[in-house]
Amino acid sequence: MAEQTGPEIRDDRAAGRLPAYEDGEAVGVIAYFVLDGGPAGLVAVHTVVEPGHEGKGIGGALVREFYAMAGREGVPVVPLCSYAAEWASHHPEEAPEAPAELVGRAKVQLASHPELY
């Protein structure tokens, strides 16, 4: 078995969280939601890396996995989170731009459900 490099990332779809763990300790998370209606999409709302774990690539690993997860599901990512949007701008080969219509729907859904943030 290959040794894992980087954090262990697990999807908690029910809670809308994509947490990262190192040695069993939560070290970061992306808060997200699934876009209502069709077409579907995954909306990254907020990326957090815990104090003391910054600068280790955890945020980038989380966003990379978020885009990979969406790719496996065949849906786009709407990066409303400023960190995810910045990461996507630097990695266009891994982070296709979401259609403007989806971005607009995601903003409306988030505004009407602030608990998602």
Secondary structure, 3 states (H helix, E strand, C coil): CCCCCCCEECCEHHHCEEEEEECCEEEEEEEEEECCCCCCCEEEEEEEECCCCCCCCHHHHHHHHHHHHHHHHCCCEEECCHHHHHHHHHCCCCCCCCCHHHHHHHHHHHHHCHHHC
